[in-house]
Amino acid sequence: MRETGLTAKSVGNSLYRLWKAGSVLRTEKPIYEAFRAFKGRAGIKKNTRGYHLFLYRPISDSVAIRGLRFGKYREKQLDGRDSGKCKAELIRNFLKANSDRGFYSIEVAEALKDDGIEQRDIMSTVRRAESKGLVYVRGYRMHDRQTPFKEGYLLTWIDQEKPREEAIGEAVERTNRALADKASTSPIIERVHRIRDLVIESTKLRDLLSFSFILNKLGCTEYEAEGAVERSMQLYPDIRKVKVFDNFRYYHHDSMREEDLRAALAMKENYIRIVKGRANRIGHNWEAVVGYFIDTLTTGARFWTQNHRSRGMDPRRITVHLMKPVGGRRQNAEVDRVWEVTPGPLLQSTTYVLECKWGLIRKKDVDDFLNILRWSKEFGVDTPEGRQVKQGVVGVFAGSAFNPRETVRLKDGSRISLATYAARMNIQLLKAAAFNEKLRERGCLRKVSIQKICRAAKNEGEVRKILEATWRDPKKSDEILAEAMERNKEIYKFERMLEEAETTQSI
């Protein structure tokens, strides 16, 4: 097409006529390749496409080049069917011979693989048989379409000698037996119905339903639960959402009385103040620890700064702009530090982006950080392979602890650790143990750790003061930590009192 300027239809027809006339040879079997197309915000679309190669005919009627065999035109298709075996007939005969059972399409392909049947051969044959009323095909039933199960469509033969109504009823019953203990409708619809039941149940108990409770009940990923909740509110307008402290989501049925709703909201606010208050304090203290070590130990770096509306916000905390929502962040996201290091006057500078999180780190947290970098205007770029992080940008994820039991499954079936996965994504992991090691090298006592400093300090400013004093006089690090704990004992006492009061109310 490029060389001649002709259309695809003209080129295809001309090649076929030349092949049929004997002027060119064609590959005996089609070549299948995975086709990837970048669709902007929609991501990368993948399709499997087949094509043939053509060769000007030499003296011989058949020739092999680089493992591909070219042949002349023949009346019979050159895909293995000229051996006397018809793939469609093999598939139909298998289903007819086992008409007392239902089979997934993957099971049919596995049973007939010795006869040259592949997975892509199954459904094209089955759809033709279905249109003739020979085979019953079953999948996830949705409003206007049907999608395959995880193992493929469920197939069974329809007995042609019995009355049509009876034959179809038996076919449905066979698929029911094959679907024992499995959902017969779409997983999304199953989750939507489950969410509505949970909302009604919670409302009857005069309580609000949290998103974390929904996530635990559904047993799916957070992204799947988000989609199911959004779909539930579209299908059932009587499901209401309320936010506590403009951050924590709760759901209830609109039949809940106003006084019950106010009481439930008050209880949730108290619970969040108790449970999240200490966690927020320690989390912000951990950010201060990481920021202090980055500021102290990084030499020859130029830190990015930004003016914020809140005067108390660190100017080195950077807001980036997102091209698409990431993990609930719609237009903007924040990172804790951004700095550039230039190794030499003629060398490219490296930009480091820091993200901090207290608690047990999971793969989802690393993926969220990677997506922020990828979809931000500052650090992401469009490539033929999709949206990627710019060259020279390195993500640094600082976590207090990484889940040692969480592994990442690769396409080939093997598993790697979370640290290895992050390294492959060009993200460096910083652990609390690394900062503790720096304190030991400085001469601090072993009883002093970063975790204890985070729990002892009342705010980020005090964290920096404790670390600064410890760094100057490491031999007195235990005394400095003990003084902070004594100074803030009223804070710990108040937190424990709130926890005990909440426990008593729950009982």
Secondary structure, DSSP 4 states (H G I P E B T S, - for coil): -TTT---HHHHHHHHHHHHHHTSEEEESS-EEEEEEEE-GGG-EEEEEEEE--EEE--SSSEEEETTEEEE---SS-SSSGGGS--HHHHHHHHHHHTTTS-EEHHHHHHHTGGGT--HHHHHHHHHHHHHTTSEEEE-EE-SS-EE-BTTB-EEEEPPTTS-HHHHHHHHHHHHHHHTTTS-SB-HHHHHHHHHHHHHHHHHHTT-PEEHHHHHHHHTS-HHHHHHHHHHHHHH-TTEEEEEETTTEEEEEETTS-HHHHHHHHHHHHHHHHHHHHHHHHHHHHHHHHHHHHHHHH--SEEE-----SSTTS-TTSEEEEBSS-BTTB-SEEEESEEEEE-SSTTS--EEEEEEEEEEEE-HHHHHHHHHHHHHBTTTEEEETTEEEEPTTEEEEEEEEEE-TT-EEE-TTS-EEEHHHHHHHTTEEEEEHHHHHHHHHHHT--TT--HHHHHHH-SSHHHHHHHHHHHHH-GGGHHHHHHHHHHHTHHHHHHHHHHHHHHHHHH-
